Amino acid sequence: MPAKKSSAPAIQSRILLVDDNANGLKARKMVLEELGYGIVTAANGTTAGALRAAEFDLVVTDYKMPRMDGLELIVNLRKIEPELLIILISGFVDSLGLDEENTRADA
């Protein structure tokens, strides 16, 4: 009998998702896992900052979170892993004038 083929794609990259919005975090995780990415989630910057940045290929972080916002998290991650790819997401990007230059995010 032939071996059963797995319908799940092979894991391509490890991504850390950081957001205090549990529903948004869960939705993004589900979509990315279906695409084959290995996903780790954190509900805030403090929790994310305690993880080993070198274990991830990409960090996607929300801007506005309690305890430690996305900008503080980016600063901390850049100290540890300067070349780590980081995406900052927020509904406040335009109104606050956030961009790659003033946030140190890659996008």
Biopython code that builds the backbone (N, CA, C, O; Angstrom):
import numpy as np
from Bio.PDB.StructureBuilder import StructureBuilder

atoms = [
    (1, "MET", "N", (0.847, -1.174, 0.000)),
    (1, "MET", "CA", (0.000, 0.000, 0.000)),
    (1, "MET", "C", (0.900, 1.247, 0.000)),
    (1, "MET", "O", (1.788, 1.348, 0.846)),
    (2, "PRO", "N", (0.693, 2.195, -0.925)),
    (2, "PRO", "CA", (1.541, 3.390, -0.980)),
    (2, "PRO", "C", (1.349, 4.271, 0.249)),
    (2, "PRO", "O", (0.287, 4.300, 0.870)),
    (3, "ALA", "N", (2.416, 4.981, 0.570)),
    (3, "ALA", "CA", (2.362, 5.905, 1.716)),
    (3, "ALA", "C", (1.375, 7.028, 1.417)),
    (3, "ALA", "O", (1.260, 7.500, 0.286)),
    (4, "LYS", "N", (0.677, 7.433, 2.448)),
    (4, "LYS", "CA", (-0.298, 8.518, 2.334)),
    (4, "LYS", "C", (0.426, 9.850, 2.180)),
    (4, "LYS", "O", (1.355, 10.150, 2.930)),
    (5, "LYS", "N", (0.002, 10.637, 1.216)),
    (5, "LYS", "CA", (0.589, 11.960, 1.035)),
    (5, "LYS", "C", (-0.034, 12.923, 2.020)),
    (5, "LYS", "O", (-1.248, 12.927, 2.224)),
    (6, "SER", "N", (0.802, 13.734, 2.624)),
    (6, "SER", "CA", (0.309, 14.753, 3.546)),
    (6, "SER", "C", (-0.226, 15.931, 2.737)),
    (6, "SER", "O", (0.393, 16.354, 1.761)),
    (7, "SER", "N", (-1.381, 16.458, 3.147)),
    (7, "SER", "CA", (-1.941, 17.617, 2.454)),
    (7, "SER", "C", (-1.351, 18.924, 2.973)),
    (7, "SER", "O", (-1.532, 19.976, 2.360)),
    (8, "ALA", "N", (-0.651, 18.861, 4.090)),
    (8, "ALA", "CA", (-0.039, 20.072, 4.661)),
    (8, "ALA", "C", (1.273, 20.363, 3.938)),
    (8, "ALA", "O", (2.083, 19.459, 3.734)),
    (9, "PRO", "N", (1.486, 21.621, 3.549)),
    (9, "PRO", "CA", (2.752, 21.967, 2.897)),
    (9, "PRO", "C", (3.915, 21.906, 3.876)),
    (9, "PRO", "O", (3.730, 22.004, 5.089)),
    (10, "ALA", "N", (5.116, 21.744, 3.328)),
    (10, "ALA", "CA", (6.309, 21.734, 4.173)),
    (10, "ALA", "C", (6.511, 23.127, 4.771)),
    (10, "ALA", "O", (6.209, 24.136, 4.134)),
    (11, "ILE", "N", (7.021, 23.169, 5.989)),
    (11, "ILE", "CA", (7.237, 24.459, 6.649)),
    (11, "ILE", "C", (8.327, 25.220, 5.910)),
    (11, "ILE", "O", (9.432, 24.716, 5.709)),
    (12, "GLN", "N", (7.995, 26.452, 5.506)),
    (12, "GLN", "CA", (8.909, 27.280, 4.735)),
    (12, "GLN", "C", (9.770, 28.161, 5.639)),
    (12, "GLN", "O", (10.989, 28.213, 5.475)),
    (13, "SER", "N", (9.162, 28.833, 6.563)),
    (13, "SER", "CA", (9.853, 29.781, 7.434)),
    (13, "SER", "C", (9.151, 29.830, 8.778)),
    (13, "SER", "O", (7.985, 29.454, 8.901)),
    (14, "ARG", "N", (9.876, 30.297, 9.782)),
    (14, "ARG", "CA", (9.279, 30.470, 11.110)),
    (14, "ARG", "C", (8.977, 31.950, 11.302)),
    (14, "ARG", "O", (9.847, 32.807, 11.144)),
    (15, "ILE", "N", (7.720, 32.229, 11.648)),
    (15, "ILE", "CA", (7.261, 33.605, 11.813)),
    (15, "ILE", "C", (6.724, 33.791, 13.223)),
    (15, "ILE", "O", (5.976, 32.959, 13.737)),
    (16, "LEU", "N", (7.122, 34.903, 13.838)),
    (16, "LEU", "CA", (6.590, 35.296, 15.138)),
    (16, "LEU", "C", (5.543, 36.375, 14.897)),
    (16, "LEU", "O", (5.855, 37.430, 14.344)),
    (17, "LEU", "N", (4.307, 36.120, 15.307)),
    (17, "LEU", "CA", (3.214, 37.088, 15.221)),
    (17, "LEU", "C", (2.975, 37.657, 16.607)),
    (17, "LEU", "O", (2.825, 36.904, 17.569)),
    (18, "VAL", "N", (2.938, 38.995, 16.722)),
    (18, "VAL", "CA", (2.756, 39.647, 18.020)),
    (18, "VAL", "C", (1.579, 40.616, 17.919)),
    (18, "VAL", "O", (1.595, 41.553, 17.121)),
    (19, "ASP", "N", (0.563, 40.373, 18.738)),
    (19, "ASP", "CA", (-0.625, 41.231, 18.716)),
    (19, "ASP", "C", (-1.450, 40.949, 19.960)),
    (19, "ASP", "O", (-1.591, 39.796, 20.368)),
    (20, "ASP", "N", (-1.997, 42.000, 20.566)),
    (20, "ASP", "CA", (-2.850, 41.810, 21.733)),
    (20, "ASP", "C", (-4.295, 41.523, 21.343)),
    (20, "ASP", "O", (-5.115, 41.216, 22.208)),
    (21, "ASN", "N", (-4.618, 41.616, 20.060)),
    (21, "ASN", "CA", (-5.955, 41.281, 19.568)),
    (21, "ASN", "C", (-5.988, 39.782, 19.269)),
    (21, "ASN", "O", (-5.476, 39.341, 18.240)),
    (22, "ALA", "N", (-6.582, 39.011, 20.157)),
    (22, "ALA", "CA", (-6.566, 37.551, 20.041)),
    (22, "ALA", "C", (-7.220, 37.062, 18.754)),
    (22, "ALA", "O", (-6.734, 36.108, 18.146)),
    (23, "ASN", "N", (-8.305, 37.691, 18.331)),
    (23, "ASN", "CA", (-8.990, 37.252, 17.117)),
    (23, "ASN", "C", (-8.143, 37.500, 15.869)),
    (23, "ASN", "O", (-8.055, 36.635, 14.997)),
    (24, "GLY", "N", (-7.528, 38.665, 15.782)),
    (24, "GLY", "CA", (-6.664, 38.970, 14.647)),
    (24, "GLY", "C", (-5.455, 38.053, 14.608)),
    (24, "GLY", "O", (-5.045, 37.593, 13.542)),
    (25, "LEU", "N", (-4.893, 37.793, 15.765)),
    (25, "LEU", "CA", (-3.737, 36.913, 15.878)),
    (25, "LEU", "C", (-4.085, 35.501, 15.406)),
    (25, "LEU", "O", (-3.329, 34.879, 14.660)),
    (26, "LYS", "N", (-5.228, 35.013, 15.848)),
    (26, "LYS", "CA", (-5.670, 33.666, 15.477)),
    (26, "LYS", "C", (-5.925, 33.570, 13.970)),
    (26, "LYS", "O", (-5.555, 32.582, 13.336)),
    (27, "ALA", "N", (-6.555, 34.593, 13.404)),
    (27, "ALA", "CA", (-6.858, 34.587, 11.965)),
    (27, "ALA", "C", (-5.581, 34.582, 11.132)),
    (27, "ALA", "O", (-5.454, 33.793, 10.196)),
    (28, "ARG", "N", (-4.634, 35.456, 11.468)),
    (28, "ARG", "CA", (-3.371, 35.505, 10.728)),
    (28, "ARG", "C", (-2.604, 34.190, 10.866)),
    (28, "ARG", "O", (-2.014, 33.699, 9.903)),
    (29, "LYS", "N", (-2.620, 33.633, 12.067)),
    (29, "LYS", "CA", (-1.926, 32.363, 12.298)),
    (29, "LYS", "C", (-2.501, 31.260, 11.421)),
    (29, "LYS", "O", (-1.754, 30.507, 10.797)),
    (30, "MET", "N", (-3.819, 31.163, 11.373)),
    (30, "MET", "CA", (-4.467, 30.117, 10.579)),
    (30, "MET", "C", (-4.120, 30.242, 9.093)),
    (30, "MET", "O", (-3.802, 29.246, 8.444)),
    (31, "VAL", "N", (-4.181, 31.445, 8.565)),
    (31, "VAL", "CA", (-3.886, 31.662, 7.147)),
    (31, "VAL", "C", (-2.438, 31.302, 6.841)),
    (31, "VAL", "O", (-2.163, 30.601, 5.867)),
    (32, "LEU", "N", (-1.522, 31.775, 7.661)),
    (32, "LEU", "CA", (-0.104, 31.527, 7.414)),
    (32, "LEU", "C", (0.269, 30.057, 7.587)),
    (32, "LEU", "O", (1.111, 29.543, 6.850)),
    (33, "GLU", "N", (-0.344, 29.378, 8.548)),
    (33, "GLU", "CA", (-0.080, 27.950, 8.718)),
    (33, "GLU", "C", (-0.579, 27.159, 7.513)),
    (33, "GLU", "O", (0.071, 26.202, 7.091)),
    (34, "GLU", "N", (-1.720, 27.544, 6.957)),
    (34, "GLU", "CA", (-2.233, 26.883, 5.756)),
    (34, "GLU", "C", (-1.280, 27.049, 4.579)),
    (34, "GLU", "O", (-1.233, 26.200, 3.689)),
    (35, "LEU", "N", (-0.523, 28.138, 4.574)),
    (35, "LEU", "CA", (0.450, 28.390, 3.518)),
    (35, "LEU", "C", (1.788, 27.694, 3.784)),
    (35, "LEU", "O", (2.700, 27.758, 2.960)),
    (36, "GLY", "N", (1.899, 27.034, 4.930)),
    (36, "GLY", "CA", (3.085, 26.244, 5.232)),
    (36, "GLY", "C", (4.092, 26.883, 6.153)),
    (36, "GLY", "O", (5.181, 26.341, 6.344)),
    (37, "TYR", "N", (3.762, 28.020, 6.729)),
    (37, "TYR", "CA", (4.701, 28.688, 7.627)),
    (37, "TYR", "C", (4.564, 28.143, 9.040)),
    (37, "TYR", "O", (3.469, 27.788, 9.479)),
    (38, "GLY", "N", (5.681, 28.081, 9.744)),
    (38, "GLY", "CA", (5.682, 27.723, 11.154)),
    (38, "GLY", "C", (5.415, 28.984, 11.956)),
    (38, "GLY", "O", (6.168, 29.952, 11.849)),
    (39, "ILE", "N", (4.367, 28.992, 12.750)),
    (39, "ILE", "CA", (3.929, 30.205, 13.432)),
    (39, "ILE", "C", (4.027, 30.056, 14.943)),
    (39, "ILE", "O", (3.609, 29.049, 15.516)),
    (40, "VAL", "N", (4.590, 31.083, 15.572)),
    (40, "VAL", "CA", (4.587, 31.223, 17.029)),
    (40, "VAL", "C", (3.898, 32.549, 17.298)),
    (40, "VAL", "O", (4.146, 33.529, 16.596)),
    (41, "THR", "N", (3.030, 32.592, 18.315)),
    (41, "THR", "CA", (2.323, 33.828, 18.626)),
    (41, "THR", "C", (2.684, 34.329, 20.015)),
    (41, "THR", "O", (3.059, 33.567, 20.906)),
    (42, "ALA", "N", (2.556, 35.644, 20.163)),
    (42, "ALA", "CA", (2.749, 36.287, 21.462)),
    (42, "ALA", "C", (1.700, 37.385, 21.575)),
    (42, "ALA", "O", (1.438, 38.104, 20.611)),
    (43, "ALA", "N", (1.100, 37.510, 22.761)),
    (43, "ALA", "CA", (0.009, 38.458, 22.969)),
    (43, "ALA", "C", (0.477, 39.870, 23.299)),
    (43, "ALA", "O", (-0.339, 40.785, 23.412)),
    (44, "ASN", "N", (1.786, 40.052, 23.454)),
    (44, "ASN", "CA", (2.309, 41.397, 23.732)),
    (44, "ASN", "C", (3.809, 41.425, 23.474)),
    (44, "ASN", "O", (4.447, 40.385, 23.309)),
    (45, "GLY", "N", (4.357, 42.629, 23.444)),
    (45, "GLY", "CA", (5.778, 42.803, 23.175)),
    (45, "GLY", "C", (6.675, 42.225, 24.242)),
    (45, "GLY", "O", (7.765, 41.739, 23.941)),
    (46, "THR", "N", (6.233, 42.270, 25.489)),
    (46, "THR", "CA", (7.038, 41.735, 26.586)),
    (46, "THR", "C", (7.239, 40.233, 26.413)),
    (46, "THR", "O", (8.354, 39.730, 26.553)),
    (47, "THR", "N", (6.161, 39.524, 26.112)),
    (47, "THR", "CA", (6.250, 38.080, 25.890)),
    (47, "THR", "C", (7.108, 37.780, 24.671)),
    (47, "THR", "O", (7.951, 36.883, 24.706)),
    (48, "ALA", "N", (6.897, 38.529, 23.592)),
    (48, "ALA", "CA", (7.672, 38.323, 22.367)),
    (48, "ALA", "C", (9.148, 38.587, 22.604)),
    (48, "ALA", "O", (9.998, 37.857, 22.094)),
    (49, "GLY", "N", (9.460, 39.614, 23.368)),
    (49, "GLY", "CA", (10.847, 39.974, 23.642)),
    (49, "GLY", "C", (11.593, 38.910, 24.418)),
    (49, "GLY", "O", (12.822, 38.852, 24.369)),
    (50, "ALA", "N", (10.862, 38.063, 25.136)),
    (50, "ALA", "CA", (11.483, 36.992, 25.907)),
    (50, "ALA", "C", (11.838, 35.788, 25.036)),
    (50, "ALA", "O", (12.575, 34.905, 25.474)),
    (51, "LEU", "N", (11.317, 35.744, 23.801)),
    (51, "LEU", "CA", (11.613, 34.638, 22.897)),
    (51, "LEU", "C", (12.947, 34.880, 22.204)),
    (51, "LEU", "O", (13.411, 36.018, 22.127)),
    (52, "ARG", "N", (13.557, 33.827, 21.705)),
    (52, "ARG", "CA", (14.847, 33.963, 21.018)),
    (52, "ARG", "C", (14.610, 34.443, 19.594)),
    (52, "ARG", "O", (14.094, 33.692, 18.767)),
    (53, "ALA", "N", (14.975, 35.670, 19.300)),
    (53, "ALA", "CA", (14.749, 36.277, 17.990)),
    (53, "ALA", "C", (15.416, 35.489, 16.868)),
    (53, "ALA", "O", (14.896, 35.445, 15.753)),
    (54, "ALA", "N", (16.549, 34.872, 17.145)),
    (54, "ALA", "CA", (17.290, 34.141, 16.119)),
    (54, "ALA", "C", (16.530, 32.926, 15.601)),
    (54, "ALA", "O", (16.873, 32.391, 14.546)),
    (55, "GLU", "N", (15.514, 32.485, 16.318)),
    (55, "GLU", "CA", (14.743, 31.323, 15.890)),
    (55, "GLU", "C", (13.739, 31.659, 14.793)),
    (55, "GLU", "O", (13.102, 30.758, 14.249)),
    (56, "PHE", "N", (13.587, 32.939, 14.460)),
    (56, "PHE", "CA", (12.560, 33.353, 13.511)),
    (56, "PHE", "C", (13.165, 33.980, 12.265)),
    (56, "PHE", "O", (14.215, 34.620, 12.313)),
    (57, "ASP", "N", (12.479, 33.779, 11.158)),
    (57, "ASP", "CA", (12.871, 34.386, 9.893)),
    (57, "ASP", "C", (12.195, 35.740, 9.719)),
    (57, "ASP", "O", (12.672, 36.591, 8.968)),
    (58, "LEU", "N", (11.076, 35.932, 10.422)),
    (58, "LEU", "CA", (10.283, 37.145, 10.280)),
    (58, "LEU", "C", (9.488, 37.377, 11.556)),
    (58, "LEU", "O", (9.005, 36.432, 12.179)),
    (59, "VAL", "N", (9.357, 38.647, 11.941)),
    (59, "VAL", "CA", (8.479, 39.036, 13.041)),
    (59, "VAL", "C", (7.453, 40.005, 12.471)),
    (59, "VAL", "O", (7.811, 40.971, 11.797)),
    (60, "VAL", "N", (6.175, 39.745, 12.741)),
    (60, "VAL", "CA", (5.091, 40.648, 12.364)),
    (60, "VAL", "C", (4.482, 41.123, 13.672)),
    (60, "VAL", "O", (3.936, 40.327, 14.437)),
    (61, "THR", "N", (4.579, 42.427, 13.928)),
    (61, "THR", "CA", (4.100, 42.950, 15.204)),
    (61, "THR", "C", (3.101, 44.080, 15.024)),
    (61, "THR", "O", (3.212, 44.896, 14.109)),
    (62, "ASP", "N", (2.146, 44.105, 15.901)),
    (62, "ASP", "CA", (1.198, 45.208, 15.975)),
    (62, "ASP", "C", (1.928, 46.406, 16.590)),
    (62, "ASP", "O", (2.950, 46.248, 17.259)),
    (63, "TYR", "N", (1.395, 47.585, 16.356)),
    (63, "TYR", "CA", (1.992, 48.789, 16.950)),
    (63, "TYR", "C", (1.480, 49.018, 18.370)),
    (63, "TYR", "O", (2.265, 49.095, 19.315)),
    (64, "LYS", "N", (0.176, 49.125, 18.512)),
    (64, "LYS", "CA", (-0.405, 49.522, 19.797)),
    (64, "LYS", "C", (-0.741, 48.284, 20.639)),
    (64, "LYS", "O", (-1.673, 47.536, 20.342)),
    (65, "MET", "N", (0.050, 48.099, 21.695)),
    (65, "MET", "CA", (-0.154, 46.982, 22.621)),
    (65, "MET", "C", (0.181, 47.453, 24.028)),
    (65, "MET", "O", (0.978, 48.375, 24.201)),
    (66, "PRO", "N", (-0.421, 46.828, 25.034)),
    (66, "PRO", "CA", (-0.086, 47.204, 26.412)),
    (66, "PRO", "C", (1.313, 46.712, 26.801)),
    (66, "PRO", "O", (1.865, 45.814, 26.165)),
    (67, "ARG", "N", (1.856, 47.293, 27.819)),
    (67, "ARG", "CA", (3.166, 46.960, 28.401)),
    (67, "ARG", "C", (4.342, 47.358, 27.523)),
    (67, "ARG", "O", (5.213, 48.108, 27.964)),
    (68, "MET", "N", (4.381, 46.869, 26.287)),
    (68, "MET", "CA", (5.461, 47.212, 25.366)),
    (68, "MET", "C", (4.857, 47.305, 23.970)),
    (68, "MET", "O", (4.340, 46.319, 23.444)),
    (69, "ASP", "N", (4.924, 48.496, 23.369)),
    (69, "ASP", "CA", (4.337, 48.628, 22.036)),
    (69, "ASP", "C", (5.277, 48.063, 20.971)),
    (69, "ASP", "O", (6.400, 47.656, 21.270)),
    (70, "GLY", "N", (4.807, 48.044, 19.744)),
    (70, "GLY", "CA", (5.581, 47.474, 18.649)),
    (70, "GLY", "C", (6.900, 48.170, 18.399)),
    (70, "GLY", "O", (7.883, 47.522, 18.040)),
    (71, "LEU", "N", (6.939, 49.494, 18.585)),
    (71, "LEU", "CA", (8.197, 50.222, 18.373)),
    (71, "LEU", "C", (9.253, 49.819, 19.391)),
    (71, "LEU", "O", (10.419, 49.628, 19.046)),
    (72, "GLU", "N", (8.842, 49.691, 20.638)),
    (72, "GLU", "CA", (9.785, 49.250, 21.676)),
    (72, "GLU", "C", (10.279, 47.837, 21.388)),
    (72, "GLU", "O", (11.457, 47.533, 21.575)),
    (73, "LEU", "N", (9.377, 46.983, 20.934)),
    (73, "LEU", "CA", (9.764, 45.617, 20.597)),
    (73, "LEU", "C", (10.786, 45.620, 19.468)),
    (73, "LEU", "O", (11.781, 44.897, 19.528)),
    (74, "ILE", "N", (10.546, 46.433, 18.437)),
    (74, "ILE", "CA", (11.482, 46.495, 17.315)),
    (74, "ILE", "C", (12.867, 46.940, 17.786)),
    (74, "ILE", "O", (13.871, 46.349, 17.389)),
    (75, "VAL", "N", (12.932, 47.962, 18.617)),
    (75, "VAL", "CA", (14.220, 48.434, 19.140)),
    (75, "VAL", "C", (14.943, 47.299, 19.866)),
    (75, "VAL", "O", (16.138, 47.081, 19.664)),
    (76, "ASN", "N", (14.204, 46.583, 20.710)),
    (76, "ASN", "CA", (14.812, 45.477, 21.463)),
    (76, "ASN", "C", (15.280, 44.352, 20.544)),
    (76, "ASN", "O", (16.362, 43.799, 20.741)),
    (77, "LEU", "N", (14.470, 44.012, 19.543)),
    (77, "LEU", "CA", (14.849, 42.949, 18.616)),
    (77, "LEU", "C", (16.061, 43.339, 17.782)),
    (77, "LEU", "O", (16.923, 42.500, 17.521)),
    (78, "ARG", "N", (16.140, 44.589, 17.363)),
    (78, "ARG", "CA", (17.273, 45.053, 16.553)),
    (78, "ARG", "C", (18.586, 44.990, 17.333)),
    (78, "ARG", "O", (19.644, 44.783, 16.740)),
    (79, "LYS", "N", (18.530, 45.165, 18.645)),
    (79, "LYS", "CA", (19.737, 45.052, 19.473)),
    (79, "LYS", "C", (20.273, 43.624, 19.451)),
    (79, "LYS", "O", (21.483, 43.404, 19.481)),
    (80, "ILE", "N", (19.360, 42.658, 19.399)),
    (80, "ILE", "CA", (19.730, 41.242, 19.457)),
    (80, "ILE", "C", (20.017, 40.680, 18.071)),
    (80, "ILE", "O", (21.014, 39.986, 17.871)),
    (81, "GLU", "N", (19.145, 40.978, 17.120)),
    (81, "GLU", "CA", (19.241, 40.459, 15.749)),
    (81, "GLU", "C", (19.047, 41.599, 14.762)),
    (81, "GLU", "O", (17.938, 41.785, 14.262)),
    (82, "PRO", "N", (20.087, 42.366, 14.467)),
    (82, "PRO", "CA", (19.953, 43.548, 13.608)),
    (82, "PRO", "C", (19.394, 43.270, 12.212)),
    (82, "PRO", "O", (18.765, 44.145, 11.618)),
    (83, "GLU", "N", (19.611, 42.081, 11.688)),
    (83, "GLU", "CA", (19.174, 41.756, 10.328)),
    (83, "GLU", "C", (17.811, 41.064, 10.270)),
    (83, "GLU", "O", (17.341, 40.727, 9.183)),
    (84, "LEU", "N", (17.179, 40.851, 11.403)),
    (84, "LEU", "CA", (15.878, 40.183, 11.445)),
    (84, "LEU", "C", (14.854, 40.983, 10.647)),
    (84, "LEU", "O", (14.768, 42.203, 10.789)),
    (85, "LEU", "N", (14.083, 40.304, 9.814)),
    (85, "LEU", "CA", (13.032, 40.972, 9.054)),
    (85, "LEU", "C", (11.841, 41.231, 9.972)),
    (85, "LEU", "O", (11.376, 40.329, 10.667)),
    (86, "ILE", "N", (11.351, 42.476, 9.967)),
    (86, "ILE", "CA", (10.253, 42.865, 10.851)),
    (86, "ILE", "C", (9.228, 43.666, 10.069)),
    (86, "ILE", "O", (9.569, 44.595, 9.337)),
    (87, "ILE", "N", (7.961, 43.290, 10.235)),
    (87, "ILE", "CA", (6.852, 44.033, 9.646)),
    (87, "ILE", "C", (6.022, 44.600, 10.790)),
    (87, "ILE", "O", (5.639, 43.874, 11.707)),
    (88, "LEU", "N", (5.749, 45.891, 10.733)),
    (88, "LEU", "CA", (4.911, 46.566, 11.726)),
    (88, "LEU", "C", (3.531, 46.777, 11.111)),
    (88, "LEU", "O", (3.411, 47.354, 10.030)),
    (89, "ILE", "N", (2.485, 46.308, 11.804)),
    (89, "ILE", "CA", (1.124, 46.483, 11.309)),
    (89, "ILE", "C", (0.316, 47.306, 12.312)),
    (89, "ILE", "O", (0.494, 47.189, 13.525)),
    (90, "SER", "N", (-0.560, 48.127, 11.783)),
    (90, "SER", "CA", (-1.385, 48.946, 12.665)),
    (90, "SER", "C", (-2.409, 49.715, 11.858)),
    (90, "SER", "O", (-2.186, 50.037, 10.691)),
    (91, "GLY", "N", (-3.526, 50.004, 12.488)),
    (91, "GLY", "CA", (-4.510, 50.888, 11.895)),
    (91, "GLY", "C", (-4.122, 52.339, 12.064)),
    (91, "GLY", "O", (-4.808, 53.224, 11.553)),
    (92, "PHE", "N", (-3.027, 52.603, 12.778)),
    (92, "PHE", "CA", (-2.595, 53.960, 13.082)),
    (92, "PHE", "C", (-1.394, 54.417, 12.261)),
    (92, "PHE", "O", (-0.891, 55.519, 12.477)),
    (93, "VAL", "N", (-0.923, 53.596, 11.326)),
    (93, "VAL", "CA", (0.306, 53.889, 10.585)),
    (93, "VAL", "C", (0.254, 55.262, 9.927)),
    (93, "VAL", "O", (1.163, 56.070, 10.116)),
    (94, "ASP", "N", (-0.793, 55.534, 9.162)),
    (94, "ASP", "CA", (-0.866, 56.807, 8.440)),
    (94, "ASP", "C", (-1.062, 57.994, 9.374)),
    (94, "ASP", "O", (-0.372, 59.005, 9.245)),
    (95, "SER", "N", (-1.997, 57.877, 10.312)),
    (95, "SER", "CA", (-2.285, 59.015, 11.190)),
    (95, "SER", "C", (-1.111, 59.372, 12.097)),
    (95, "SER", "O", (-0.972, 60.527, 12.499)),
    (96, "LEU", "N", (-0.279, 58.410, 12.419)),
    (96, "LEU", "CA", (0.885, 58.674, 13.274)),
    (96, "LEU", "C", (2.154, 58.926, 12.469)),
    (96, "LEU", "O", (3.204, 59.227, 13.036)),
    (97, "GLY", "N", (2.057, 58.803, 11.156)),
    (97, "GLY", "CA", (3.235, 59.033, 10.318)),
    (97, "GLY", "C", (4.301, 57.968, 10.470)),
    (97, "GLY", "O", (5.490, 58.258, 10.338)),
    (98, "LEU", "N", (3.897, 56.752, 10.742)),
    (98, "LEU", "CA", (4.863, 55.664, 10.928)),
    (98, "LEU", "C", (5.329, 55.150, 9.574)),
    (98, "LEU", "O", (4.514, 54.902, 8.685)),
    (99, "ASP", "N", (6.629, 54.992, 9.418)),
    (99, "ASP", "CA", (7.184, 54.412, 8.209)),
    (99, "ASP", "C", (8.435, 53.603, 8.557)),
    (99, "ASP", "O", (8.828, 53.519, 9.721)),
    (100, "GLU", "N", (9.047, 53.016, 7.542)),
    (100, "GLU", "CA", (10.208, 52.166, 7.784)),
    (100, "GLU", "C", (11.353, 52.926, 8.451)),
    (100, "GLU", "O", (12.050, 52.386, 9.310)),
    (101, "GLU", "N", (11.536, 54.158, 8.056)),
    (101, "GLU", "CA", (12.658, 54.937, 8.588)),
    (101, "GLU", "C", (12.501, 55.257, 10.075)),
    (101, "GLU", "O", (13.449, 55.084, 10.841)),
    (102, "ASN", "N", (11.323, 55.720, 10.494)),
    (102, "ASN", "CA", (11.185, 56.138, 11.890)),
    (102, "ASN", "C", (10.757, 55.006, 12.824)),
    (102, "ASN", "O", (10.692, 55.211, 14.036)),
    (103, "THR", "N", (10.464, 53.813, 12.289)),
    (103, "THR", "CA", (10.108, 52.690, 13.163)),
    (103, "THR", "C", (11.193, 51.614, 13.200)),
    (103, "THR", "O", (11.200, 50.759, 14.086)),
    (104, "ARG", "N", (12.104, 51.664, 12.234)),
    (104, "ARG", "CA", (13.155, 50.651, 12.065)),
    (104, "ARG", "C", (12.592, 49.307, 11.610)),
    (104, "ARG", "O", (13.300, 48.300, 11.629)),
    (105, "ALA", "N", (11.318, 49.288, 11.200)),
    (105, "ALA", "CA", (10.732, 48.074, 10.623)),
    (105, "ALA", "C", (11.127, 47.995, 9.156)),
    (105, "ALA", "O", (11.479, 49.001, 8.541)),
    (106, "ASP", "N", (11.065, 46.777, 8.597)),
    (106, "ASP", "CA", (11.375, 46.610, 7.180)),
    (106, "ASP", "C", (10.179, 46.969, 6.305)),
    (106, "ASP", "O", (10.344, 47.319, 5.137)),
    (107, "ALA", "N", (9.002, 46.884, 6.858)),
    (107, "ALA", "CA", (7.775, 47.239, 6.123)),
    (107, "ALA", "C", (6.673, 47.538, 7.124)),
    (107, "ALA", "O", (5.552, 47.859, 6.730)),
]
sb = StructureBuilder()
sb.init_structure("model")
sb.init_model(0)
sb.init_chain("A")
sb.init_seg("    ")
for serial, (resi, resn, name, xyz) in enumerate(atoms, 1):
    if name == "N":
        sb.init_residue(resn, " ", resi, " ")
    sb.init_atom(name, np.array(xyz, "f"), 0.0, 1.0, " ", f" {name:<3s}", serial, name[0])
structure = sb.get_structure()
